[in-house]
Amino acid sequence: MLKHVWTAREVFARPNFPLGVRYAYPQPPEPLHTHDRFSELVIVYDGAGKHITGEEIYPVQSGDCFVITGNRNHGYTDINNLHLVNVLFDHGHILERIPHIQKLPAYHVLFCLEPRYRNRHQFESRLHLGPEALGHVLNLVGTLKQELDLHHPGYEFMATSLFMQIVGHLCRCYTHSSDTKAHSLMRMGKVLGYMQSHYRRPISLEELVAYAGMSKRSFMRVFHEATGLSPIDYLIRLRIAKACALLGHSKQSITEIAYEVGFEDSNYFTRQFKRVVGESPGRYRQHRHEHPITPPPIHMPLTTPL
């Protein structure tokens, strides 16, 4: 069956600022569709229905909050007065540029791990908000939509700030979730947050295993399931993502940037950069200056969308 692809041109009023809000009151039955290079934060605030992915069907109800990443198939069926709001965003353009949010374990869980584990957990690891938390986040979303609609001077800054408040609030809610499957994801989220905080210095596998409180064999298996990568390859890609940002706006030399992001050998940095990004750091810097682009994602191999 052919699936509709939502493009950035369709969903963002201003493609150079990929952040948007769409209310569905009520949400009609919707066939499978995918997103082209943007993600969707779904907040259900009334009614119930079923969320479909092509392989699985999950019940959703008021208070449920979850993220649809990249080109994952999804839609809705069996609607019963379902009301929801979608916050649409380009992950690389918005979230990947906020280093502090990436240190929060719940950020990695909400935006990377829970979507990846959804089938295995039968959607039971999704975030569910109580009435007070739901009301607070809906107020923030309403103010965000107002900023985007009015387009007053400085709206980009205000809208980004509001989106960060929404993300931060949801991360805190997930941290205090009582669901056991959420706790298992938080353990790996803590490891990813730890790597974000300490990527500049050498990080050993033994250090990560001890921090996770797991056996080495279990840690390696769970880490690969969560990210699609080994711990060392994840660390390399994390450092390269940081290097991409520096190459885009810093005047530091390539050797200085290599040391800045944790590589002890600039030649090794160049080889790994070319393996991950597909071109040398010098060519990447030149292309960034000529045509600004989003740095590559960390969590998954570049050939496998999240």
FIKOL-644766 format. One record per residue: x, y, z of N, C-alpha, C in turn. Coordinates in steps of 0.02 Angstrom, whole numbers, plus 50000, padded with zeros to 5 digits. Layout:
BEGIN
X	Y	Z	X	Y	Z	X	Y	Z
...
This chain:
BEGIN
50042	49941	50000	50000	50000	50000	50044	50062	50000
50029	50110	49956	50067	50171	49953	50054	50214	50014
50106	50243	50041	50100	50285	50101	50115	50357	50082
50076	50403	50110	50089	50474	50098	50150	50496	50138
50190	50538	50109	50249	50565	50143	50236	50639	50157
50236	50657	50221	50230	50727	50239	50298	50761	50229
50301	50814	50190	50363	50849	50178	50368	50911	50222
50429	50935	50231	50439	50996	50270	50401	51055	50240
50396	51057	50175	50361	51112	50141	50287	51112	50160
50259	51053	50171	50188	51048	50189	50174	51070	50261
50219	51054	50307	50204	51062	50378	50234	51124	50410
50286	51153	50381	50317	51212	50411	50301	51274	50371
50274	51324	50405	50257	51386	50371	50319	51420	50343
50375	51412	50379	50439	51442	50358	50492	51387	50359
50508	51357	50302	50553	51299	50300	50621	51312	50331
50643	51376	50333	50708	51391	50363	50705	51391	50439
50645	51384	50467	50636	51378	50540	50588	51319	50552
50615	51257	50552	50572	51198	50552	50544	51180	50621
50495	51219	50643	50460	51207	50706	50387	51226	50695
50341	51182	50712	50271	51196	50699	50226	51161	50749
50163	51183	50752	50113	51154	50797	50050	51142	50757
50022	51081	50763	49959	51065	50730	49911	51032	50780
49852	51062	50788	49801	51032	50831	49755	50989	50788
49732	50934	50817	49682	50891	50785	49626	50881	50835
49570	50917	50826	49514	50912	50874	49448	50909	50836
49425	50847	50824	49457	50784	50841	49505	50761	50786
49547	50711	50804	49591	50680	50756	49549	50630	50714
49547	50638	50647	49510	50590	50606	49551	50527	50596
49519	50472	50577	49558	50413	50557	49608	50433	50503
49669	50410	50510	49722	50431	50463	49762	50371	50441
49769	50361	50375	49808	50304	50351	49883	50313	50365
49920	50261	50353	49992	50264	50365	50025	50320	50324
50070	50355	50356	50110	50406	50322	50178	50410	50355
50225	50442	50323	50292	50452	50351	50310	50526	50348
50364	50543	50381	50388	50612	50382	50455	50616	50346
50463	50668	50307	50525	50679	50271	50571	50725	50310
50619	50695	50347	50672	50733	50381	50647	50775	50439
50592	50758	50469	50572	50793	50531	50536	50744	50576
50531	50762	50639	50500	50720	50690	50437	50753	50717
50400	50714	50757	50336	50737	50781	50327	50716	50854
50315	50765	50897	50298	50753	50966	50222	50753	50972
50193	50697	50992	50120	50689	50996	50098	50694	51069
50050	50737	51083	50022	50744	51150	49946	50733	51144
49921	50680	51173	49850	50665	51172	49817	50697	51233
49766	50739	51222	49736	50774	51279	49662	50760	51289
49633	50717	51248	49563	50698	51260	49547	50637	51218
49499	50597	51241	49475	50541	51202	49524	50483	51199
49513	50440	51150	49554	50380	51142	49553	50358	51069
49596	50311	51053	49600	50285	50985	49656	50233	50982
49673	50215	50922	49728	50167	50912	49779	50196	50864
49842	50192	50886	49898	50215	50846	49926	50155	50807
49932	50161	50741	49955	50106	50699	50022	50123	50669
50064	50071	50660	50130	50080	50632	50141	50038	50569
50093	49998	50550	50102	49952	50494	50112	49881	50518
50149	49873	50574	50160	49807	50603	50122	49799	50668
50110	49854	50704	50081	49851	50770	50024	49901	50776
49978	49887	50823	49924	49932	50841	49925	49943	50916
49927	50006	50938	49932	50022	51009	49875	50068	51029
49841	50054	51085	49790	50101	51110	49823	50163	51138
49793	50221	51125	49817	50284	51154	49758	50318	51186
49772	50359	51237	49720	50393	51273	49746	50460	51299
49701	50499	51328	49720	50564	51354	49777	50559	51404
49828	50600	51394	49887	50600	51437	49947	50566	51406
49936	50526	51353	49992	50493	51321	50034	50543	51281
50099	50533	51284	50145	50578	51250	50201	50536	51220
50214	50542	51155	50265	50502	51123	50292	50538	51062
50350	50514	51038	50385	50545	50982	50385	50498	50922
50370	50524	50864	50375	50488	50801	50437	50516	50765
50487	50475	50755	50550	50500	50728	50556	50484	50653
50588	50530	50618	50610	50518	50549	50556	50491	50504
50573	50435	50470	50528	50409	50419	50488	50348	50443
50474	50344	50508	50434	50288	50534	50361	50295	50511
50331	50239	50491	50261	50238	50471	50217	50246	50532
50163	50283	50525	50113	50285	50579	50049	50316	50553
49996	50303	50592	49930	50329	50576	49883	50316	50634
49817	50329	50625	49768	50320	50679	49706	50285	50653
49676	50244	50696	49614	50209	50679	49572	50200	50742
49510	50176	50734	49464	50164	50791	49461	50224	50837
49445	50281	50807	49445	50345	50844	49383	50351	50888
49393	50374	50950	49338	50388	50995	49349	50457	51027
49328	50509	50989	49336	50578	51013	49408	50594	51030
49454	50570	50989	49526	50579	51001	49547	50650	50985
49575	50685	51034	49602	50752	51024	49676	50751	51040
49715	50779	50996	49788	50780	51008	49819	50841	50975
49880	50855	50995	49918	50909	50965	49986	50881	50945
50010	50899	50886	50075	50878	50860	50122	50938	50861
50180	50929	50893	50233	50978	50888	50284	50950	50839
50291	50982	50781	50333	50958	50727	50399	50995	50728
50454	50957	50720	50520	50989	50726	50572	50949	50688
50623	50984	50666	50682	50953	50637	50731	50940	50693
50743	50876	50708	50785	50858	50766	50854	50890	50761
50886	50884	50703	50953	50910	50696	50956	50986	50700
50905	51019	50673	50904	51092	50672	50892	51121	50741
50852	51086	50782	50833	51113	50847	50870	51079	50904
50855	51015	50917	50879	50981	50977	50953	50967	50976
50980	50946	50919	51051	50929	50916	51096	50990	50928
51067	51050	50924	51106	51111	50934	51104	51136	51006
51069	51100	51049	51064	51120	51119	51103	51069	51160
51167	51081	51174	51208	51030	51206	51185	51011	51276
51157	51058	51314	51140	51043	51384	51082	50993	51388
51033	50998	51343	50976	50952	51345	50999	50881	51333
51053	50872	51294	51077	50805	51278	51111	50771	51337
51123	50807	51391	51152	50777	51451	51099	50745	51495
51035	50759	51480	50981	50731	51520	50966	50660	51498
50968	50611	51543	50952	50541	51523	50884	50535	51491
50834	50571	51517	50766	50564	51491	50760	50591	51420
50803	50638	51401	50803	50663	51331	50818	50605	51284
50870	50566	51299	50888	50510	51256	50833	50458	51255
50799	50449	51312	50745	50399	51315	50686	50422	51272
50663	50483	51281	50603	50507	51247	50613	50512	51171
50670	50538	51150	50679	50554	51080	50718	50502	51040
50749	50454	51074	50789	50405	51038	50773	50333	51057
50773	50318	51122	50767	50249	51145	50695	50223	51144
50648	50261	51172	50579	50237	51175	50551	50224	51105
50561	50268	51056	50537	50252	50988	50568	50188	50960
50631	50175	50977	50665	50116	50951	50641	50052	50986
50623	50057	51050	50601	49999	51089	50525	49990	51088
50490	50030	51050	50417	50032	51054	50385	49964	51040
50408	49930	50988	50379	49864	50972	50392	49814	51028
50454	49814	51053	50472	49765	51105	50432	49777	51169
50422	49840	51187	50387	49856	51249	50312	49862	51240
50287	49849	51178	50216	49855	51164	50188	49923	51185
50231	49974	51176	50212	50044	51187	50202	50060	51262
50218	50012	51306	50207	50023	51377	50260	50068	51409
50313	50083	51372	50365	50128	51399	50352	50201	51379
50295	50214	51347	50280	50283	51328	50268	50326	51390
50275	50390	51382	50262	50436	51437	50188	50448	51444
50162	50445	51505	50092	50461	51518	50090	50517	51570
50057	50572	51552	50055	50632	51595	49991	50633	51636
49998	50652	51700	49940	50664	51742	49908	50730	51724
49849	50745	51752	49812	50806	51734	49852	50870	51742
49889	50877	51797	49926	50939	51809	49983	50947	51759
50022	50894	51748	50077	50896	51701	50052	50907	51630
49996	50875	51613	49967	50883	51546	49944	50955	51536
49911	50984	51586	49889	51053	51580	49946	51102	51570
50001	51089	51606	50060	51133	51601	50090	51130	51531
50098	51070	51504	50130	51064	51439	50084	51091	51384
50018	51084	51392	49971	51111	51342	49973	51187	51342
49982	51218	51400	49989	51291	51403	50051	51314	51365
50106	51277	51375	50168	51294	51339	50159	51286	51264
50126	51232	51243	50115	51220	51171	50071	51275	51142
50020	51295	51179	49976	51349	51155	50014	51414	51145
50058	51430	51193	50099	51491	51186	50147	51484	51128
50175	51425	51118	50220	51413	51061	50183	51425	50995
50123	51398	50989	50085	51408	50926	50071	51482	50915
50056	51518	50968	50043	51589	50962	50104	51626	50935
50163	51610	50961	50225	51641	50937	50235	51626	50863
50225	51563	50843	50235	51544	50774	50185	51577	50727
50123	51586	50751	50071	51616	50709	50079	51691	50702
50097	51725	50757	50102	51798	50755	50165	51823	50721
50218	51784	50726	50280	51800	50689	50306	51869	50706
50303	51887	50771	50330	51951	50792	50407	51949	50790
50440	52008	50789	50513	52008	50790	50540	51968	50850
50589	51924	50836	50618	51883	50888	50579	51819	50901
50530	51804	50857	50488	51745	50870	50528	51681	50869
50583	51678	50828	50623	51617	50826	50653	51602	50894
50680	51652	50926	50709	51643	50993	50655	51622	51043
50599	51658	51042	50545	51642	51090	50517	51572	51078
50507	51554	51015	50480	51488	50999	50528	51433	51019
50593	51443	51006	50642	51393	51025	50645	51385	51101
50641	51441	51137	50641	51440	51210	50581	51401	51236
50523	51412	51207	50462	51377	51228	50467	51302	51213
50495	51285	51156	50503	51215	51138	50551	51181	51188
50604	51216	51207	50650	51188	51256	50615	51178	51323
50571	51224	51342	50533	51215	51404	50488	51153	51401
50457	51143	51343	50415	51084	51334	50457	51021	51341
50514	51018	51306	50557	50960	51309	50582	50948	51380
50605	51002	51413	50630	50996	51481	50576	50971	51529
50515	50996	51522	50460	50975	51565	50445	50901	51555
50443	50879	51492	50428	50809	51478	50484	50763	51503
50547	50786	51497	50603	50747	51523	50597	50737	51599
50578	50790	51634	50569	50784	51707	50512	50736	51723
50459	50739	51684	50402	50694	51695	50423	50622	51684
50462	50609	51632	50483	50541	51618	50530	50516	51673
50572	50559	51699	50618	50540	51753	50580	50514	51814
50521	50541	51827	50482	50522	51886	50429	50470	51869
50432	50441	51809	50383	50390	51790	50391	50328	51834
50335	50296	51851	50337	50236	51893	50338	50172	51852
50336	50178	51785	50334	50118	51743	50401	50082	51744
50400	50017	51753	50463	49978	51757	50501	49978	51692
50465	49978	51635	50500	49979	51570	50533	50047	51559
50502	50100	51585	50533	50165	51581	50598	50166	51621
50599	50132	51678	50659	50130	51719	50716	50095	51683
50700	50041	51646	50752	50005	51609	50782	50049	51554
50741	50090	51522	50767	50135	51470	50807	50192	51502
50787	50214	51561	50823	50268	51594	50894	50247	51611
50905	50183	51625	50973	50160	51640	51019	50173	51581
50995	50156	51520	51037	50168	51461	51038	50243	51445
50984	50278	51458	50984	50351	51447	51036	50385	51490
51047	50360	51552	51098	50388	51595	51167	50379	51565
51179	50321	51534	51244	50308	51503	51256	50357	51445
51205	50367	51403	51213	50413	51346	51223	50485	51370
51187	50504	51423	51198	50570	51452	51268	50578	51481
51293	50525	51511	51360	50526	51538	51412	50535	51482
51401	50501	51426	51448	50508	51370	51445	50578	51341
51386	50608	51341	51379	50677	51317	51419	50725	51362
51420	50711	51427	51454	50756	51474	51530	50748	51474
51555	50689	51453	51626	50674	51461	51660	50653	51395
51630	50670	51338	51657	50645	51274	51726	50672	51259
51745	50728	51289	51810	50758	51273	51869	50717	51301
51858	50678	51352	51912	50639	51382	51905	50566	51364
51958	50526	51373	51953	50454	51359	51899	50421	51403
51856	50381	51373	51805	50344	51410	51814	50271	51394
51827	50230	51444	51839	50159	51432	51773	50121	51436
51772	50063	51404	51714	50019	51407	51700	49999	51479
51753	49984	51516	51745	49964	51586	51711	50019	51627
51728	50082	51612	51698	50138	51647	51622	50141	51634
51602	50131	51571	51532	50133	51554	51494	50074	51584
51525	50015	51584	51493	49956	51613	51481	49967	51687
51531	49994	51722	51524	50007	51793	51470	50060	51806
51467	50111	51764	51418	50165	51773	51347	50138	51762
51340	50092	51714	51274	50063	51701	51253	50013	51754
51301	49985	51790	51286	49935	51840	51262	49870	51809
51293	49851	51753	51274	49791	51717	51336	49748	51704
51325	49686	51685	51381	49645	51662	51403	49670	51594
51466	49658	51577	51492	49681	51513	51452	49652	51455
51436	49588	51459	51399	49556	51404	51330	49587	51396
51294	49598	51451	51228	49628	51448	51231	49700	51423
51281	49736	51447	51288	49806	51427	51299	49812	51352
51344	49771	51325	51358	49774	51253	51295	49758	51213
51258	49709	51234	51197	49689	51198	51145	49745	51201
51132	49771	51261	51080	49821	51269	51100	49886	51235
51164	49904	51238	51186	49966	51206	51176	49962	51131
51194	49905	51101	51185	49898	51029	51111	49898	51010
51069	49866	51051	50998	49866	51037	50970	49937	51040
50996	49977	51087	50970	50044	51098	50992	50094	51045
51053	50087	51021	51081	50138	50976	51097	50112	50906
51101	50046	50898	51123	50019	50834	51198	50022	50825
51234	50041	50877	51307	50050	50873	51341	50017	50933
51406	50005	50926	51446	49986	50984	51462	50049	51024
51480	50042	51089	51497	50102	51128	51552	50144	51097
51604	50112	51070	51660	50151	51041	51638	50187	50978
51596	50155	50937	51574	50188	50876	51526	50245	50893
51485	50236	50944	51441	50290	50966	51483	50350	50990
51536	50336	51029	51578	50390	51054	51612	50426	50996
51636	50389	50947	51667	50419	50888	51618	50465	50852
51557	50441	50842	51506	50481	50807	51485	50541	50848
51482	50533	50913	51467	50590	50956	51520	50644	50949
51583	50624	50951	51637	50672	50943	51636	50705	50874
51621	50666	50823	51619	50694	50755	51561	50742	50748
51504	50728	50779	51448	50774	50777	51468	50841	50810
51505	50838	50865	51529	50899	50896	51578	50935	50850
51620	50896	50816	51668	50926	50770	51633	50961	50712
51578	50931	50688	51540	50961	50633	51516	51031	50652
51492	51038	50714	51469	51104	50736	51526	51154	50737
51584	51132	50761	51643	51177	50764	51667	51195	50694
51666	51147	50649	51688	51160	50580	51643	51212	50547
51581	51215	50569	51534	51262	50538	51542	51333	50561
51566	51345	50623	51568	51414	50647	51634	51434	50679
51678	51385	50693	51741	51402	50726	51797	51413	50674
51845	51456	50693	51903	51468	50650	51962	51425	50671
51952	51380	50718	52005	51335	50739	52027	51291	50681
52090	51270	50684	52115	51224	50632	52083	51155	50643
52088	51113	50592	52060	51046	50597	52094	51007	50652
52160	51015	50659	52196	50981	50713	52172	51005	50781
52162	51069	50789	52138	51096	50853	52068	51069	50869
52026	51065	50818	51958	51039	50828	51960	50965	50847
52005	50927	50815	52012	50856	50831	52027	50847	50905
52075	50885	50931	52092	50880	51003	52036	50907	51047
52002	50959	51023	51947	50989	51062	51891	50939	51076
51876	50895	51028	51820	50849	51036	51842	50780	51062
51906	50772	51079	51926	50711	51112	51970	50663	51073
51988	50679	51011	52033	50636	50973	52105	50655	50990
52147	50604	51000	52217	50616	51017	52262	50615	50957
52235	50598	50898	52274	50594	50837	52232	50626	50781
52257	50680	50751	52219	50715	50700	52211	50673	50637
52259	50630	50621	52252	50587	50562	52197	50535	50573
52194	50508	50634	52140	50460	50650	52073	50495	50647
52071	50556	50672	52009	50596	50669	51986	50605	50597
52033	50622	50552	52015	50632	50482	51988	50568	50450
52020	50512	50465	51997	50448	50437	51927	50431	50462
51916	50439	50526	51850	50423	50554	51797	50472	50530
51814	50535	50523	51768	50585	50498	51745	50568	50428
51792	50549	50386	51775	50532	50317	51732	50469	50315
51746	50421	50359	51706	50360	50362	51634	50375	50381
51624	50418	50429	51557	50432	50455	51520	50481	50410
51552	50536	50391	51519	50590	50356	51521	50580	50280
51573	50547	50256	51579	50535	50184	51625	50583	50148
51654	50630	50184	51702	50676	50154	51750	50699	50209
51805	50730	50189	51855	50752	50237	51830	50811	50278
51860	50825	50336	51839	50884	50375	51847	50949	50336
51900	50953	50295	51910	51014	50256	51854	51025	50206
51835	50972	50170	51781	50977	50121	51715	50993	50156
51704	50961	50213	51643	50974	50250	51639	51047	50271
51694	51075	50296	51695	51145	50316	51680	51190	50256
51709	51175	50199	51697	51214	50139	51623	51212	50119
51594	51152	50121	51524	51145	50102	51478	51179	50153
51496	51177	50217	51455	51210	50267	51453	51286	50255
51509	51314	50235	51511	51385	50222	51473	51403	50158
51475	51359	50109	51440	51372	50046	51365	51359	50051
51348	51304	50084	51278	51282	50091	51267	51254	50161
51242	51294	50208	51233	51270	50276	51190	51207	50277
51215	51155	50312	51180	51091	50317	51178	51068	50389
51135	51020	50403	51128	50993	50470	51182	50941	50482
51216	50941	50540	51264	50889	50556	51232	50820	50555
51271	50767	50544	51243	50700	50542	51218	50678	50610
51168	50632	50611	51142	50607	50674	51193	50563	50709
51185	50556	50775	51232	50515	50814	51206	50445	50824
51143	50439	50840	51118	50376	50869	51117	50318	50820
51115	50330	50755	51110	50276	50709	51162	50283	50653
51182	50228	50621	51225	50234	50563	51191	50279	50511
51231	50317	50475	51203	50365	50428	51160	50332	50374
51173	50269	50359	51135	50235	50307	51069	50207	50334
51057	50211	50400	50998	50182	50430	50961	50236	50469
50907	50265	50441	50872	50319	50477	50844	50293	50543
50842	50338	50592	50814	50319	50657	50739	50311	50652
